[in-house]
Amino acid sequence: MQNQQDWTDVLLYFVPAFLVMAGMFMVMKRFLETQQQVLRRFLEKDMQAKAVDERMAKQKDALPLRLQAYERMVLFLERINPNSILVRVHRGGMTAQQLQADLVATIRAEFEHNLSQQIYVSEQAWDEVKSSKEEMIRIINNAFSNVGNHSSGIQMSSSIFEQVLKLETLPTQKAIDFLKSEAKKLLS
């Protein structure tokens, strides 16, 4: 009987102790899981913040390159503007055919020189630049078609200016305006 009493006493001490330990184990386990989740969220937010900081640093470094690309595109468009390109390319005694060939070659060479800038400008801006270039070549080719092979360079120049005067806005000016508005957005 004493033996049974001893076992009962032992159980009376150890069962509650065991239950308290099991309860503490469960509480601690839940606490640690909660702390892990909090730590995970903190680390995720920290990683996101670092990614945002890196992105902003890259954008800050890229901004001068992007602005320079917009500047170069505007310069290209100014250089292919009829007022500018005709003064640079036209030489005395040129035929219409020579002038047409030189104008188109100059526009294409200038464009090829600036091809790498498409990396730094928006797709829509690049499309505007390409469209403007193609429109200027079309105007030159139409002017050449109007005056014919045997005309002088001066007649060809006059035909180009006549076509340009019929336009509401020069293709180059339209593209320049678009580039300027996008560049302003980059700065704001």
Order of alpha helices (4+ residues) and beta strands (2+ residues): alpha-alpha-alpha-alpha-alpha-alpha
